[in-house]
């Protein structure tokens, strides 16, 4: 069976330790040639740390959109050999200082598959205990706070939470009966 779109050539346009951008020359099934710009980034983990009727969010400055926003703890590492569970465990502790005795994997989603191959694993963390946080320099000024689930839902409705990953992850948790 012939591929729907075949890559004829791939040209590296930009690369740093967090991402690679390529321009691919492609051939469509119809015989029409075209191009795709593709951002390659490692998958990340997003963690819904829930304690009773409360959920933990982090707020940090997001340079591309020049503002501070609330979102679920999330992140990736440059290491590609780390498991999604180990990544989620480390990111939760790093950003919030929380350790979860129970971490349930709820699914894998793609961030923006129109231009990127990056995906993310959604975790439901419960049975939480406080430890110490250990943020990266890129997370300077990060704040972690506990909110009622009802308040977080209102923050989404009001537009105070704008992170699509957070909205999608919370929707998945709700549909799976965890919230």
N, C-alpha and C positions, 0 to 999 in steps of 0.2 A: 504494500500500500504506500503510495506516494505521500510525503509530508505536505501538510497544508501550506506551510511556509518553510522554505529551505534557506539556510544561511549560506551565501556565496562567499562572503568575506567579512571579517570583523577587524575594525581599526580602533586601537586604544586612543582615546581622546584626552583622558585625564585620569590620574590615579593618585591616591594618598593612602594613609594607613586605614581609613574607614570605608573607602568606596573606590570603585572603578567605573568610569563612564566609557562606553564603546559606541561606535557608530557601525551598525551592521548593514551590509548590502544584502538584500533578500530577493528571493524569487517566489512569487505567489503561485498557487496551483493553476491559475489562469494563464501563467506565462509572463505576467506583468512583473517588472522589477520595481523595487522600492528600497527605502531605508528605514531603519529603526534606530533611535537613540535609546540605549539601555543602561540603566544604573544598576550596577552589581554591588550589593551590600550583604553582609552576613545577617542571618536571621536573628531575631531578638526575642526576648521573653517579656510578657506583661503579666503582672501579678495583682489579683484582687485579694487583698488581705482583709478578711472579714472577721469581726469579733462581735457576735450578737447582731444587733441592728446597726452596727457601725462598720465603716470601711475606711481604709487609709488611702489618702491621696498625697501626692507631692506637688509642690509648686516650684517652678524654676523659670529662669529667663531663657527664652527660645530665640536665639539670634536671627534666624531667617525671617521671623514674623515680628521681631522687635517688641516682644512683650513677655510678661510673666503669666503663666497659665497653670491651672490645676489639671492633673492627670493621674492615672494609675502609675505606680512604680513600674519602670520598664527600662530595658537596656540590652546592649549586646557587647560582646568582647571581640577583639581582633583574633583571638585564638579560635580556630575552627573545630578543634577536637573536643570541645566541652559539650556535654549533653544539655538538652533544653532544661531538664530538672535542676542540674547543677548551676546553670546560668540563672534560672529563676530564684533559686535559693540565695545565691550570691548577690544578685541585684536587690532583692528584698532587704537583705541585711545592710548592704551598702547604702541604700537610699533612705531607709526608715529606721534601721537599727533593730528590726523585728526578725525573729526566727520563728518559722512555722513548723509545728510538730506534724502537721498534715498538709500535704501539697498535692492537689489533684489536677491532672492535665485535662483540660476541657476541649481542646481543639487547636488546630493550626489554620491560620488565615493569611492571606497575602495583603501587604500594605497598599500597594498601588500597581497592580500588575499590568497597567497600560504602559508603564515606562520602567518598571523595576522588578527584579526577581526576588526582592526581599520579602520574607514572610515572618510570622511571629507565632509563638506558642502561648496560649492563654492558660494561666494557672489560677486555681482557687485555693488560697492559703487560709488555714484555720488553726485553732489551738495555738495562738500566738503568745510569745513571750518577748519581753524587751531585752535587748542587748545594746551594743553600741554601733552607731553608723560609721561608715568609712567612705565618704564621697570622693570622687575623682576631682582633679582640678577643673575639668570641664563642667562640673556640677556646682561650682561656687555659688553660694547663696540659696541652695536648695533647701526647701522647708517641707517637713512631713507633718501631716495633721490628720486626725481622725474626724470623720463627719458621719452623721446619720445617713443611712441609705436614702431616706426620703429627701434629705437636703441635697445629696448628690444628684438625684433624679431631677430636682428643681433647678440645680445649677446647669444641667444639660438643657432643660427647657428654656431657661433664661439666656442661654448662650454664654454663660461664664465658663463652661467646659467646652472647648473647641477641638480637643484632640480626638480625631476620628478613631484611633486605636482604642482609646478609653471608652468611647460610646459603643463601638462594636463589641468590645470585650464584655461590657456590662449587659448589652443586649443578649449576648451568648449565655452569660450566667443566668439571666432572667429566664430565657427560653429553656434552659436546662434545669430550672427549678432551684437554683442555688441562692437566689435573692428573692 
